[in-house]
Amino acid sequence: MNKYLFYPGCSMETSAKAYYESLMAIKDTLGLKLEEINDWNCCGATEYVGISLTPAYALISRNLALAVQQANGADTVVAPCSACYLNLAKADHYMAERPSLGERVNQALAAGGLHYDPGTLQIRHLLDVIINDIGLDHVKSKVVKPLKGLRVAPYLGCMVPRPDYQKRWSDHEHPNELDRLLRALGAEVIDFPLKTHCCGGHMTQISPSTAFELIRRLISSADQYKADIMVTVCPMCQMNLDAYQAETNRHFRTNYHMPIVFFTQLMGVAFGMEPRQLGFGRELTDARAAMARIGVEVPEPESAKKPAKKAKKTGLPMPQMPGSEQEAAE
């Protein structure tokens, strides 16, 4: 069994619970041993690096220093979240490329009794590990319910394939890793030219009209290519395309209905697992019609079961992910 140090990131506990649940469901089938980094902290997402480099990279590198402490023979940190993957990879790269930055970061880490030498660990995205370590032959051998008849748009987003410090991806603009994996599951993968285009990130909170245009382009393209469903590897991409799809429709007076799920969820379906175990029903855009095309019955979205509430007049669209209100109260 392949052993890796696992950095889940904050979104796996909140908006991307379906990603976490489906990964936990399929990991043993894949032979993945994931040891979560003890006492890990937020990677700072995308904003903190633009404010102050030293505290930003100290925040990120603390996770790497903790990983080294519990490595016990493992030398690879796996991050399923694209932003987390990129931040961890950047910290490792820039600490080596800019020794003065590395020195300042380690001075900050020393206050907590920690230290990280860049290059000690490999930083890899979950998709990369599945493709290149587990292998598509092993994936195919576990498929008991091929996704034949499901037209899928593979969407990686902008953070996974670039800058690609370790040259792990087949192409920066049109990588084929997700396409190949989905084909191994039996899906019909459409030629999706916008597979690495930006979903808008946090523009939903900064300039909603800009965000809506970026979201519209992606969903419109998948719809034009007659995709039944979009599949992503990134919690931010999934949240933007799913949670803000209704707002985007209202903004442009369109009527798109494109389910957005994680690639690990479709892997679990192909492996014959129960959809609820894989986090289906946590999405906001109903996936039932799409999955019914291949004879898979998935739960009704949790959001559809709750009575509608009047939106607060904040000036910004703030959709609630399933379960978030209850969790906030707790």
HUVEN-V559282 format. One record per residue. RES is the residue in one letter. SS is DSSP state (@ for helix, = for strand, . for the rest). Layout:
RES_SS ; RES_SS
This chain:
M_. ; N_= ; K_= ; Y_= ; L_= ; F_= ; Y_= ; P_. ; G_. ; C_@ ; S_@ ; M_@ ; E_@ ; T_. ; S_. ; A_. ; K_@ ; A_@ ; Y_@ ; Y_@ ; E_@ ; S_@ ; L_@ ; M_@ ; A_@ ; I_@ ; K_@ ; D_@ ; T_@ ; L_@ ; G_. ; L_= ; K_= ; L_= ; E_= ; E_= ; I_. ; N_. ; D_. ; W_. ; N_. ; C_. ; C_. ; G_. ; A_. ; T_. ; E_. ; Y_@ ; V_@ ; G_@ ; I_. ; S_. ; L_@ ; T_@ ; P_@ ; A_@ ; Y_@ ; A_@ ; L_@ ; I_@ ; S_@ ; R_@ ; N_@ ; L_@ ; A_@ ; L_@ ; A_@ ; V_@ ; Q_@ ; Q_. ; A_. ; N_. ; G_. ; A_. ; D_. ; T_= ; V_= ; V_= ; A_= ; P_. ; C_. ; S_@ ; A_@ ; C_@ ; Y_@ ; L_@ ; N_@ ; L_@ ; A_@ ; K_@ ; A_@ ; D_@ ; H_@ ; Y_@ ; M_@ ; A_@ ; E_@ ; R_. ; P_@ ; S_@ ; L_@ ; G_@ ; E_@ ; R_@ ; V_@ ; N_@ ; Q_@ ; A_@ ; L_@ ; A_@ ; A_. ; G_. ; G_. ; L_. ; H_. ; Y_. ; D_. ; P_. ; G_. ; T_. ; L_. ; Q_= ; I_= ; R_= ; H_= ; L_@ ; L_@ ; D_@ ; V_@ ; I_@ ; I_@ ; N_@ ; D_@ ; I_@ ; G_. ; L_@ ; D_@ ; H_@ ; V_@ ; K_@ ; S_@ ; K_. ; V_. ; V_. ; K_. ; P_. ; L_. ; K_. ; G_. ; L_. ; R_= ; V_= ; A_= ; P_= ; Y_= ; L_. ; G_. ; C_. ; M_. ; V_. ; P_. ; R_. ; P_. ; D_. ; Y_. ; Q_. ; K_. ; R_. ; W_. ; S_. ; D_. ; H_. ; E_. ; H_. ; P_. ; N_. ; E_@ ; L_@ ; D_@ ; R_@ ; L_@ ; L_@ ; R_@ ; A_@ ; L_. ; G_. ; A_. ; E_= ; V_= ; I_. ; D_. ; F_. ; P_. ; L_. ; K_. ; T_. ; H_. ; C_. ; C_. ; G_. ; G_. ; H_. ; M_@ ; T_@ ; Q_@ ; I_@ ; S_. ; P_@ ; S_@ ; T_@ ; A_@ ; F_@ ; E_@ ; L_@ ; I_@ ; R_@ ; R_@ ; L_@ ; I_@ ; S_@ ; S_@ ; A_@ ; D_@ ; Q_@ ; Y_. ; K_. ; A_. ; D_. ; I_= ; M_= ; V_= ; T_= ; V_. ; C_. ; P_@ ; M_@ ; C_@ ; Q_@ ; M_@ ; N_@ ; L_@ ; D_@ ; A_@ ; Y_. ; Q_@ ; A_@ ; E_@ ; T_@ ; N_@ ; R_@ ; H_@ ; F_@ ; R_. ; T_. ; N_. ; Y_. ; H_. ; M_. ; P_= ; I_= ; V_= ; F_= ; F_@ ; T_@ ; Q_@ ; L_@ ; M_@ ; G_@ ; V_@ ; A_@ ; F_. ; G_. ; M_. ; E_. ; P_@ ; R_@ ; Q_@ ; L_@ ; G_. ; F_. ; G_. ; R_. ; E_. ; L_. ; T_. ; D_. ; A_. ; R_@ ; A_@ ; A_@ ; M_@ ; A_@ ; R_. ; I_. ; G_. ; V_. ; E_. ; V_. ; P_. ; E_. ; P_. ; E_@ ; S_@ ; A_@ ; K_@ ; K_. ; P_. ; A_. ; K_. ; K_. ; A_. ; K_. ; K_. ; T_. ; G_. ; L_. ; P_. ; M_. ; P_. ; Q_. ; M_. ; P_. ; G_. ; S_@ ; E_@ ; Q_@ ; E_@ ; A_@ ; A_@ ; E_.
